[in-house]
Amino acid sequence: METLFILIPLGLILLAVAFWAFLWAVNKNQFDDLESPAQDIIFDDRQSEETRKNKAQAKPKTDSGIKKHD
């Protein structure tokens, strides 16, 4: 019985903290755009693959146009 005097107020305090955290997140616009972060990961991978392919296909320049004097 004594544990209920501890657990009930503790549960109410945790509920209040969770409710405050939810309201804080809503006020800071944390839930406005749920799609873009997931899509950014996919597009970043595609861009890095294209960059690697372009670098592999590019011919390295052997003549830099600078003449060395012996």
ZABADO-707861 format. One line per 2 residues: their letters; for each residue x, y, z of N, C-alpha, C. Coordinates in Angstrom, 1 decimal, decimal comma. Example, Ala and Ser with C-alpha at 12.3 -4.5 7.8 and 13.67 -1.06 7.14 Angstrom:
2
AS	13,2 -5,7 7,8 12,3 -4,5 7,8 13,2 -3,3 7,8  12,8 -2,2 7,1 13,7 -1,1 7,1 12,9 0,0 7,9
This chain:
70
ME	0,8 -1,2 0,0 0,0 0,0 0,0 0,9 1,3 0,0  2,0 1,2 0,7 2,9 2,4 0,8 3,5 2,7 -0,6
TL	3,7 1,6 -1,4 4,3 1,9 -2,7 3,4 2,6 -3,6  2,1 2,5 -3,4 1,1 3,3 -4,2 1,3 4,8 -4,0
FI	1,6 5,2 -2,7 1,8 6,6 -2,4 3,0 7,1 -3,1  3,9 6,3 -3,6 5,1 6,7 -4,3 4,9 6,6 -5,8
LI	4,3 5,5 -6,2 4,1 5,2 -7,7 3,1 6,1 -8,4  2,0 6,4 -7,7 1,0 7,3 -8,3 1,5 8,7 -8,6
PL	2,1 9,4 -7,6 2,7 10,7 -7,9 3,8 10,6 -8,9  4,6 9,6 -8,9 5,7 9,4 -9,8 5,1 9,3 -11,2
GL	4,1 8,5 -11,4 3,5 8,3 -12,7 2,8 9,6 -13,2  2,2 10,4 -12,3 1,7 11,6 -12,7 2,8 12,6 -13,1
IL	3,9 12,6 -12,5 5,0 13,5 -12,8 5,5 13,1 -14,2  5,7 11,8 -14,4 6,2 11,3 -15,7 5,2 11,7 -16,8
LA	3,9 11,6 -16,6 2,9 11,9 -17,5 3,0 13,4 -17,9  3,2 14,2 -16,9 3,3 15,7 -17,1 4,5 16,0 -17,9
VA	5,7 15,3 -17,6 6,9 15,6 -18,4 6,7 15,1 -19,9  6,1 14,0 -20,1 5,8 13,5 -21,5 4,9 14,5 -22,2
FW	3,9 15,0 -21,5 2,9 15,9 -22,2 3,6 17,2 -22,5  4,5 17,7 -21,6 5,3 18,9 -21,9 6,2 18,7 -23,0
AF	6,9 17,6 -23,1 7,8 17,3 -24,2 7,0 17,2 -25,6  5,8 16,7 -25,5 5,0 16,6 -26,8 4,6 18,0 -27,2
LW	4,2 18,9 -26,3 3,8 20,2 -26,6 5,0 21,0 -27,1  6,1 20,8 -26,5 7,4 21,5 -26,9 7,7 21,1 -28,4
AV	7,6 19,8 -28,7 7,9 19,4 -30,1 6,9 20,0 -31,1  5,6 20,0 -30,7 4,6 20,6 -31,6 4,9 22,1 -31,8
NK	5,2 22,8 -30,8 5,5 24,3 -30,9 6,8 24,6 -31,7  7,7 23,6 -31,6 9,0 23,8 -32,4 8,9 23,2 -33,8
NQ	7,7 22,9 -34,2 7,4 22,4 -35,6 8,2 21,1 -35,9  8,4 20,2 -35,0 9,1 19,0 -35,2 8,3 18,0 -36,1
FD	7,0 18,2 -36,2 6,2 17,2 -36,9 5,7 17,7 -38,2  6,3 18,8 -38,7 5,8 19,5 -39,9 6,1 18,6 -41,2
DL	7,3 18,2 -41,3 7,8 17,5 -42,5 8,4 16,1 -42,1  7,6 15,1 -42,2 8,0 13,8 -41,9 8,6 13,0 -43,1
ES	8,4 13,5 -44,3 8,8 12,7 -45,5 10,2 13,1 -46,0  10,6 14,3 -45,9 11,8 14,7 -46,5 13,1 14,1 -45,9
PA	13,2 14,0 -44,5 14,4 13,4 -44,0 14,6 11,9 -44,5  13,6 11,2 -44,7 13,7 9,8 -45,2 14,1 9,8 -46,6
QD	13,6 10,7 -47,4 13,9 10,8 -48,8 15,3 11,4 -49,0  15,8 12,2 -48,2 17,1 12,8 -48,3 18,2 11,7 -48,2
II	18,0 10,7 -47,4 19,0 9,7 -47,3 19,1 8,9 -48,6  17,9 8,7 -49,3 17,9 7,9 -50,6 18,6 8,8 -51,6
FD	18,3 10,1 -51,7 18,8 10,9 -52,7 20,3 11,1 -52,5  20,8 11,2 -51,3 22,2 11,4 -51,1 23,0 10,1 -51,6
DR	22,4 8,9 -51,4 23,1 7,7 -51,9 23,2 7,8 -53,4  22,1 8,2 -54,0 22,1 8,2 -55,5 23,1 9,2 -56,0
QS	23,2 10,3 -55,4 24,1 11,4 -55,8 25,6 10,9 -55,7  25,9 10,2 -54,6 27,2 9,7 -54,4 27,6 8,6 -55,4
EE	26,6 7,8 -55,7 26,9 6,7 -56,7 27,1 7,4 -58,1  26,4 8,4 -58,4 26,6 9,1 -59,7 28,0 9,8 -59,7
TR	28,3 10,3 -58,6 29,6 11,0 -58,5 30,8 10,0 -58,7  30,6 8,8 -58,1 31,6 7,8 -58,3 31,7 7,3 -59,7
KN	30,6 7,2 -60,4 30,6 6,7 -61,8 31,2 7,8 -62,7  30,9 9,0 -62,4 31,4 10,1 -63,2 32,9 10,2 -63,1
KA	33,4 10,0 -61,9 34,9 10,0 -61,6 35,6 8,9 -62,3  34,9 7,7 -62,3 35,5 6,5 -62,9 35,5 6,7 -64,5
QA	34,5 7,3 -65,0 34,5 7,5 -66,5 35,3 8,6 -67,0  35,6 9,5 -66,1 36,5 10,7 -66,6 37,9 10,2 -66,8
KP	38,4 10,7 -67,9 39,8 10,3 -68,3 40,8 11,2 -67,5  41,7 10,6 -66,9 42,7 11,5 -66,2 43,6 12,3 -67,2
KT	43,9 13,5 -66,9 44,7 14,3 -67,7 46,1 14,0 -67,5  46,8 13,6 -68,6 48,3 13,3 -68,4 49,1 14,5 -68,8
DS	48,6 15,4 -69,6 49,3 16,6 -70,0 48,7 17,8 -69,3  49,4 18,4 -68,4 48,8 19,5 -67,6 49,1 20,8 -68,3
GI	49,9 20,8 -69,4 50,2 22,0 -70,1 51,4 22,8 -69,5  52,0 22,2 -68,5 53,1 22,9 -67,9 54,4 22,2 -68,4
KK	55,3 22,9 -69,0 56,5 22,3 -69,5 57,6 22,4 -68,5  58,2 21,2 -68,3 59,3 21,1 -67,3 60,6 21,4 -68,1
HD	61,4 22,2 -67,4 62,8 22,5 -68,0 63,8 21,6 -67,3  64,5 20,9 -68,2 65,6 20,0 -67,7 66,9 20,7 -67,4
